[in-house]
Amino acid sequence: MIRIDAVWLAVQPMDMRAGAERLLASVVKVFGAAQAHHGYLFANARHTRIKLLVHDGFGVPGVNYFERAASIILSGAVEQDH
């Protein structure tokens, strides 16, 4: 089981073709480093797809892709943004 202590939602949309390295580079650009056991959520511009990058503490980022859950997860974030 992967432990996730905190989840961060990216403000800028991300190209869903991006792999783990590009997502990790985005995290490092904003935060300076990826924290162990933190999850980073990235959404596309239409808020229909999300990717979750999880840093496991060993330096191996894992990426999960969610399409159907995106509208449910992001609905509150999008409404607050407008």
N, CA, C and O atoms as a Tinker XYZ file with bonds, in Angstrom:
   328  protein
     1  N      0.838000   -1.172000    0.000000    73     2
     2  CA     0.000000    0.000000    0.000000    64     1     3
     3  C      0.886000    1.239000    0.000000    63     2     4     5
     4  O      1.912000    1.284000    0.677000    81     3
     5  N      0.478000    2.230000   -0.760000    73     3     6
     6  CA     1.219000    3.478000   -0.847000    64     5     7
     7  C      0.631000    4.470000    0.151000    63     6     8     9
     8  O     -0.578000    4.702000    0.184000    81     7
     9  N      1.500000    5.040000    0.951000    73     7    10
    10  CA     1.078000    6.019000    1.948000    64     9    11
    11  C      1.067000    7.414000    1.321000    63    10    12    13
    12  O      2.047000    7.825000    0.700000    81    11
    13  N     -0.035000    8.137000    1.481000    73    11    14
    14  CA    -0.136000    9.514000    0.997000    64    13    15
    15  C     -0.583000   10.376000    2.169000    63    14    16    17
    16  O     -1.700000   10.239000    2.667000    81    15
    17  N      0.312000   11.273000    2.605000    73    15    18
    18  CA     0.023000   12.135000    3.750000    64    17    19
    19  C     -0.626000   13.456000    3.351000    63    18    20    21
    20  O     -1.373000   14.042000    4.135000    81    19
    21  N     -0.349000   13.923000    2.149000    73    19    22
    22  CA    -0.909000   15.195000    1.677000    64    21    23
    23  C     -1.094000   15.117000    0.170000    63    22    24    25
    24  O     -0.366000   14.406000   -0.523000    81    23
    25  N     -2.078000   15.858000   -0.327000    73    23    26
    26  CA    -2.331000   15.914000   -1.768000    64    25    27
    27  C     -2.371000   17.379000   -2.181000    63    26    28    29
    28  O     -3.039000   18.199000   -1.551000    81    27
    29  N     -1.647000   17.691000   -3.246000    73    27    30
    30  CA    -1.580000   19.048000   -3.780000    64    29    31
    31  C     -2.215000   19.054000   -5.162000    63    30    32    33
    32  O     -1.977000   18.144000   -5.957000    81    31
    33  N     -3.022000   20.070000   -5.457000    73    31    34
    34  CA    -3.684000   20.208000   -6.748000    64    33    35
    35  C     -2.997000   21.309000   -7.538000    63    34    36    37
    36  O     -2.916000   22.449000   -7.080000    81    35
    37  N     -2.500000   20.971000   -8.731000    73    35    38
    38  CA    -1.835000   21.954000   -9.587000    64    37    39
    39  C     -2.845000   22.976000  -10.091000    63    38    40    41
    40  O     -3.978000   22.627000  -10.422000    81    39
    41  N     -2.436000   24.227000  -10.147000    73    39    42
    42  CA    -3.309000   25.307000  -10.592000    64    41    43
    43  C     -3.356000   25.382000  -12.116000    63    42    44    45
    44  O     -4.419000   25.608000  -12.694000    81    43
    45  N     -2.219000   25.195000  -12.762000    73    43    46
    46  CA    -2.138000   25.274000  -14.216000    64    45    47
    47  C     -2.498000   23.931000  -14.836000    63    46    48    49
    48  O     -2.147000   22.887000  -14.287000    81    47
    49  N     -3.200000   23.940000  -15.983000    73    47    50
    50  CA    -3.511000   22.672000  -16.661000    64    49    51
    51  C     -2.246000   22.001000  -17.179000    63    50    52    53
    52  O     -1.259000   22.663000  -17.498000    81    51
    53  N     -2.293000   20.671000  -17.256000    73    51    54
    54  CA    -1.138000   19.890000  -17.707000    64    53    55
    55  C     -1.533000   19.067000  -18.925000    63    54    56    57
    56  O     -2.654000   18.567000  -19.011000    81    55
    57  N     -0.618000   18.934000  -19.847000    73    55    58
    58  CA    -0.808000   18.065000  -21.006000    64    57    59
    59  C     -0.816000   16.621000  -20.499000    63    58    60    61
    60  O      0.156000   16.185000  -19.883000    81    59
    61  N     -1.877000   15.885000  -20.745000    73    59    62
    62  CA    -2.011000   14.531000  -20.223000    64    61    63
    63  C     -1.078000   13.529000  -20.897000    63    62    64    65
    64  O     -1.017000   12.370000  -20.487000    81    63
    65  N     -0.357000   13.958000  -21.918000    73    63    66
    66  CA     0.660000   13.083000  -22.512000    64    65    67
    67  C      1.941000   13.080000  -21.684000    63    66    68    69
    68  O      2.840000   12.276000  -21.929000    81    67
    69  N      2.024000   13.973000  -20.707000    73    67    70
    70  CA     3.211000   14.075000  -19.864000    64    69    71
    71  C      3.395000   12.803000  -19.041000    63    70    72    73
    72  O      2.441000   12.237000  -18.507000    81    71
    73  N      4.631000   12.382000  -18.958000    73    71    74
    74  CA     4.962000   11.207000  -18.161000    64    73    75
    75  C      5.425000   11.602000  -16.768000    63    74    76    77
    76  O      5.354000   12.770000  -16.387000    81    75
    77  N      5.894000   10.628000  -16.020000    73    75    78
    78  CA     6.312000   10.853000  -14.634000    64    77    79
    79  C      7.428000   11.884000  -14.533000    63    78    80    81
    80  O      7.430000   12.705000  -13.616000    81    79
    81  N      8.378000   11.849000  -15.466000    73    79    82
    82  CA     9.513000   12.768000  -15.401000    64    81    83
    83  C      9.066000   14.216000  -15.579000    63    82    84    85
    84  O      9.526000   15.105000  -14.863000    81    83
    85  N      8.174000   14.447000  -16.528000    73    83    86
    86  CA     7.695000   15.815000  -16.771000    64    85    87
    87  C      6.830000   16.314000  -15.612000    63    86    88    89
    88  O      6.924000   17.480000  -15.226000    81    87
    89  N      6.001000   15.449000  -15.064000    73    87    90
    90  CA     5.191000   15.836000  -13.912000    64    89    91
    91  C      6.081000   16.145000  -12.711000    63    90    92    93
    92  O      5.853000   17.118000  -11.993000    81    91
    93  N      7.088000   15.315000  -12.504000    73    91    94
    94  CA     8.019000   15.533000  -11.400000    64    93    95
    95  C      8.778000   16.843000  -11.591000    63    94    96    97
    96  O      9.003000   17.573000  -10.625000    81    95
    97  N      9.174000   17.149000  -12.828000    73    95    98
    98  CA     9.865000   18.413000  -13.108000    64    97    99
    99  C      8.972000   19.604000  -12.776000    63    98   100   101
   100  O      9.456000   20.623000  -12.283000    81    99
   101  N      7.690000   19.486000  -13.038000    73    99   102
   102  CA     6.742000   20.549000  -12.711000    64   101   103
   103  C      6.644000   20.743000  -11.199000    63   102   104   105
   104  O      6.590000   21.876000  -10.719000    81   103
   105  N      6.623000   19.651000  -10.456000    73   103   106
   106  CA     6.574000   19.722000   -8.991000    64   105   107
   107  C      7.838000   20.383000   -8.456000    63   106   108   109
   108  O      7.768000   21.250000   -7.586000    81   107
   109  N      8.986000   19.976000   -8.973000    73   107   110
   110  CA    10.265000   20.537000   -8.518000    64   109   111
   111  C     10.341000   22.025000   -8.845000    63   110   112   113
   112  O     10.868000   22.807000   -8.054000    81   111
   113  N      9.819000   22.421000  -10.001000    73   111   114
   114  CA     9.827000   23.837000  -10.397000    64   113   115
   115  C      9.023000   24.689000   -9.414000    63   114   116   117
   116  O      9.430000   25.803000   -9.083000    81   115
   117  N      7.898000   24.175000   -8.953000    73   115   118
   118  CA     7.027000   24.941000   -8.055000    64   117   119
   119  C      7.474000   24.844000   -6.598000    63   118   120   121
   120  O      7.549000   25.859000   -5.905000    81   119
   121  N      7.772000   23.632000   -6.129000    73   119   122
   122  CA     8.049000   23.408000   -4.709000    64   121   123
   123  C      9.532000   23.282000   -4.365000    63   122   124   125
   124  O      9.896000   23.331000   -3.190000    81   123
   125  N     10.385000   23.120000   -5.364000    73   123   126
   126  CA    11.802000   22.935000   -5.105000    64   125   127
   127  C     12.188000   21.472000   -4.988000    63   126   128   129
   128  O     13.329000   21.111000   -5.278000    81   127
   129  N     11.269000   20.631000   -4.573000    73   127   130
   130  CA    11.493000   19.186000   -4.462000    64   129   131
   131  C     10.153000   18.503000   -4.231000    63   130   132   133
   132  O      9.204000   19.117000   -3.742000    81   131
   133  N     10.089000   17.243000   -4.584000    73   131   134
   134  CA     8.896000   16.442000   -4.302000    64   133   135
   135  C      9.053000   15.840000   -2.912000    63   134   136   137
   136  O     10.076000   15.225000   -2.612000    81   135
   137  N      8.062000   16.010000   -2.081000    73   135   138
   138  CA     8.102000   15.489000   -0.721000    64   137   139
   139  C      7.665000   14.026000   -0.698000    63   138   140   141
   140  O      6.751000   13.620000   -1.416000    81   139
   141  N      8.331000   13.258000    0.133000    73   139   142
   142  CA     7.972000   11.847000    0.271000    64   141   143
   143  C      6.554000   11.717000    0.813000    63   142   144   145
   144  O      6.146000   12.470000    1.697000    81   143
   145  N      5.817000   10.770000    0.283000    73   143   146
   146  CA     4.448000   10.454000    0.701000    64   145   147
   147  C      3.459000   11.599000    0.450000    63   146   148   149
   148  O      2.454000   11.729000    1.149000    81   147
   149  N      3.757000   12.416000   -0.548000    73   147   150
   150  CA     2.831000   13.457000   -0.974000    64   149   151
   151  C      2.333000   13.111000   -2.365000    63   150   152   153
   152  O      3.077000   12.567000   -3.181000    81   151
   153  N      1.072000   13.427000   -2.636000    73   151   154
   154  CA     0.486000   13.228000   -3.951000    64   153   155
   155  C      0.278000   14.572000   -4.626000    63   154   156   157
   156  O     -0.068000   15.556000   -3.972000    81   155
   157  N      0.487000   14.613000   -5.924000    73   155   158
   158  CA     0.337000   15.840000   -6.700000    64   157   159
   159  C     -0.648000   15.562000   -7.830000    63   158   160   161
   160  O     -0.386000   14.721000   -8.689000    81   159
   161  N     -1.785000   16.268000   -7.832000    73   159   162
   162  CA    -2.824000   16.078000   -8.841000    64   161   163
   163  C     -2.665000   17.097000   -9.959000    63   162   164   165
   164  O     -2.478000   18.288000   -9.709000    81   163
   165  N     -2.741000   16.617000  -11.189000    73   163   166
   166  CA    -2.671000   17.461000  -12.376000    64   165   167
   167  C     -3.914000   17.202000  -13.209000    63   166   168   169
   168  O     -4.310000   16.052000  -13.395000    81   167
   169  N     -4.533000   18.266000  -13.712000    73   167   170
   170  CA    -5.724000   18.142000  -14.553000    64   169   171
   171  C     -5.442000   18.726000  -15.929000    63   170   172   173
   172  O     -4.567000   19.576000  -16.094000    81   171
   173  N     -6.201000   18.252000  -16.916000    73   171   174
   174  CA    -6.097000   18.859000  -18.240000    64   173   175
   175  C     -6.910000   20.152000  -18.252000    63   174   176   177
   176  O     -7.595000   20.467000  -17.278000    81   175
   177  N     -6.835000   20.897000  -19.350000    73   175   178
   178  CA    -7.488000   22.211000  -19.431000    64   177   179
   179  C     -9.007000   22.122000  -19.312000    63   178   180   181
   180  O     -9.635000   23.045000  -18.795000    81   179
   181  N     -9.600000   21.041000  -19.777000    73   179   182
   182  CA   -11.061000   20.886000  -19.731000    64   181   183
   183  C    -11.549000   20.275000  -18.417000    63   182   184   185
   184  O    -12.754000   20.137000  -18.207000    81   183
   185  N    -10.629000   19.913000  -17.542000    73   183   186
   186  CA   -10.959000   19.288000  -16.250000    64   185   187
   187  C    -11.722000   17.978000  -16.434000    63   186   188   189
   188  O    -12.623000   17.666000  -15.656000    81   187
   189  N    -11.362000   17.220000  -17.458000    73   187   190
   190  CA   -12.013000   15.933000  -17.698000    64   189   191
   191  C    -11.099000   14.759000  -17.381000    63   190   192   193
   192  O    -11.557000   13.619000  -17.301000    81   191
   193  N     -9.813000   15.028000  -17.200000    73   191   194
   194  CA    -8.856000   13.967000  -16.891000    64   193   195
   195  C     -7.883000   14.468000  -15.833000    63   194   196   197
   196  O     -7.532000   15.648000  -15.807000    81   195
   197  N     -7.454000   13.567000  -14.966000    73   195   198
   198  CA    -6.448000   13.919000  -13.970000    64   197   199
   199  C     -5.384000   12.836000  -13.908000    63   198   200   201
   200  O     -5.622000   11.674000  -14.238000    81   199
   201  N     -4.202000   13.256000  -13.474000    73   199   202
   202  CA    -3.108000   12.334000  -13.187000    64   201   203
   203  C     -2.648000   12.608000  -11.767000    63   202   204   205
   204  O     -2.589000   13.757000  -11.327000    81   203
   205  N     -2.329000   11.554000  -11.070000    73   203   206
   206  CA    -1.832000   11.649000   -9.701000    64   205   207
   207  C     -0.397000   11.160000   -9.683000    63   206   208   209
   208  O     -0.121000   10.008000  -10.016000    81   207
   209  N      0.514000   12.037000   -9.293000    73   207   210
   210  CA     1.920000   11.690000   -9.125000    64   209   211
   211  C      2.159000   11.495000   -7.635000    63   210   212   213
   212  O      1.856000   12.382000   -6.837000    81   211
   213  N      2.694000   10.358000   -7.259000    73   211   214
   214  CA     2.974000   10.068000   -5.852000    64   213   215
   215  C      4.454000    9.772000   -5.704000    63   214   216   217
   216  O      5.003000    8.923000   -6.407000    81   215
   217  N      5.100000   10.485000   -4.776000    73   215   218
   218  CA     6.505000   10.237000   -4.468000    64   217   219
   219  C      6.533000    9.281000   -3.286000    63   218   220   221
   220  O      5.992000    9.586000   -2.223000    81   219
   221  N      7.160000    8.129000   -3.466000    73   219   222
   222  CA     7.099000    7.069000   -2.450000    64   221   223
   223  C      8.167000    7.150000   -1.366000    63   222   224   225
   224  O      8.185000    6.315000   -0.462000    81   223
   225  N      9.048000    8.127000   -1.436000    73   223   226
   226  CA    10.099000    8.239000   -0.438000    64   225   227
   227  C     11.388000    7.551000   -0.837000    63   226   228   229
   228  O     12.413000    7.731000   -0.179000    81   227
   229  N     11.356000    6.763000   -1.908000    73   227   230
   230  CA    12.541000    6.072000   -2.388000    64   229   231
   231  C     13.064000    6.669000   -3.690000    63   230   232   233
   232  O     14.024000    6.155000   -4.264000    81   231
   233  N     12.444000    7.746000   -4.157000    73   231   234
   234  CA    12.876000    8.390000   -5.385000    64   233   235
   235  C     12.211000    7.863000   -6.634000    63   234   236   237
   236  O     12.591000    8.245000   -7.741000    81   235
   237  N     11.231000    6.996000   -6.486000    73   235   238
   238  CA    10.531000    6.438000   -7.644000    64   237   239
   239  C      9.123000    7.029000   -7.691000    63   238   240   241
   240  O      8.269000    6.652000   -6.888000    81   239
   241  N      8.871000    7.963000   -8.636000    73   239   242
   242  CA     7.520000    8.524000   -8.714000    64   241   243
   243  C      6.570000    7.562000   -9.402000    63   242   244   245
   244  O      6.937000    6.909000  -10.379000    81   243
   245  N      5.372000    7.477000   -8.903000    73   243   246
   246  CA     4.342000    6.657000   -9.530000    64   245   247
   247  C      3.255000    7.556000  -10.081000    63   246   248   249
   248  O      2.914000    8.568000   -9.470000    81   247
   249  N      2.708000    7.194000  -11.230000    73   247   250
   250  CA     1.669000    8.009000  -11.860000    64   249   251
   251  C      0.436000    7.156000  -12.090000    63   250   252   253
   252  O      0.529000    6.049000  -12.620000    81   251
   253  N     -0.714000    7.668000  -11.694000    73   251   254
   254  CA    -2.003000    7.033000  -11.972000    64   253   255
   255  C     -2.847000    8.003000  -12.773000    63   254   256   257
   256  O     -2.804000    9.213000  -12.550000    81   255
   257  N     -3.612000    7.466000  -13.705000    73   255   258
   258  CA    -4.436000    8.268000  -14.611000    64   257   259
   259  C     -5.900000    7.979000  -14.333000    63   258   260   261
   260  O     -6.314000    6.820000  -14.290000    81   259
   261  N     -6.681000    9.031000  -14.145000    73   259   262
   262  CA    -8.106000    8.874000  -13.862000    64   261   263
   263  C     -8.905000    9.719000  -14.844000    63   262   264   265
   264  O     -8.648000   10.913000  -14.996000    81   263
   265  N     -9.865000    9.104000  -15.503000    73   263   266
   266  CA   -10.706000    9.862000  -16.425000    64   265   267
   267  C    -12.097000   10.079000  -15.853000    63   266   268   269
   268  O    -12.570000   11.215000  -15.800000    81   267
   269  N    -12.747000    9.033000  -15.434000    73   267   270
   270  CA   -14.134000    9.158000  -14.957000    64   269   271
   271  C    -14.232000    9.887000  -13.629000    63   270   272   273
   272  O    -15.225000   10.570000  -13.377000    81   271
   273  N    -13.238000    9.761000  -12.786000    73   271   274
   274  CA   -13.293000   10.402000  -11.471000    64   273   275
   275  C    -12.960000   11.884000  -11.531000    63   274   276   277
   276  O    -13.199000   12.605000  -10.562000    81   275
   277  N    -12.417000   12.351000  -12.637000    73   275   278
   278  CA   -11.969000   13.742000  -12.728000    64   277   279
   279  C    -13.091000   14.729000  -12.472000    63   278   280   281
   280  O    -12.904000   15.685000  -11.719000    81   279
   281  N    -14.243000   14.526000  -13.074000    73   279   282
   282  CA   -15.338000   15.483000  -12.900000    64   281   283
   283  C    -15.832000   15.513000  -11.460000    63   282   284   285
   284  O    -16.250000   16.564000  -10.973000    81   283
   285  N    -15.789000   14.394000  -10.785000    73   283   286
   286  CA   -16.229000   14.332000   -9.388000    64   285   287
   287  C    -15.213000   15.015000   -8.480000    63   286   288   289
   288  O    -15.578000   15.827000   -7.629000    81   287
   289  N    -13.947000   14.686000   -8.661000    73   287   290
   290  CA   -12.891000   15.219000   -7.802000    64   289   291
   291  C    -12.710000   16.714000   -8.010000    63   290   292   293
   292  O    -12.531000   17.459000   -7.047000    81   291
   293  N    -12.755000   17.155000   -9.261000    73   291   294
   294  CA   -12.466000   18.548000   -9.568000    64   293   295
   295  C    -13.675000   19.465000   -9.497000    63   294   296   297
   296  O    -13.511000   20.682000   -9.592000    81   295
   297  N    -14.865000   18.946000   -9.338000    73   295   298
   298  CA   -16.061000   19.791000   -9.369000    64   297   299
   299  C    -16.025000   20.875000   -8.297000    63   298   300   301
   300  O    -16.369000   22.022000   -8.584000    81   299
   301  N    -15.629000   20.555000   -7.104000    73   299   302
   302  CA   -15.536000   21.555000   -6.042000    64   301   303
   303  C    -14.431000   22.557000   -6.286000    63   302   304   305
   304  O    -14.613000   23.746000   -6.023000    81   303
   305  N    -13.291000   22.110000   -6.781000    73   303   306
   306  CA   -12.167000   23.002000   -7.040000    64   305   307
   307  C    -12.485000   23.979000   -8.159000    63   306   308   309
   308  O    -12.112000   25.149000   -8.078000    81   307
   309  N    -13.163000   23.525000   -9.193000    73   307   310
   310  CA   -13.497000   24.388000  -10.325000    64   309   311
   311  C    -14.536000   25.421000   -9.914000    63   310   312   313
   312  O    -14.436000   26.584000  -10.307000    81   311
   313  N    -15.525000   25.022000   -9.137000    73   311   314
   314  CA   -16.560000   25.953000   -8.697000    64   313   315
   315  C    -15.982000   27.049000   -7.812000    63   314   316   317
   316  O    -16.418000   28.197000   -7.898000    81   315
   317  N    -15.023000   26.724000   -6.973000    73   315   318
   318  CA   -14.417000   27.714000   -6.094000    64   317   319
   319  C    -13.523000   28.667000   -6.863000    63   318   320   321
   320  O    -13.315000   29.803000   -6.436000    81   319
   321  N    -12.989000   28.218000   -7.995000    73   319   322
   322  CA   -12.054000   29.011000   -8.785000    64   321   323
   323  C    -12.767000   30.118000   -9.550000    63   322   324   325
   324  O    -12.140000   31.123000   -9.884000    81   323
   325  N    -14.055000   29.967000   -9.839000    73   323   326
   326  CA   -14.775000   30.948000  -10.673000    64   325   327
   327  C    -15.458000   31.980000   -9.846000    63   326   328
   328  O    -16.106000   32.875000  -10.388000    81   327
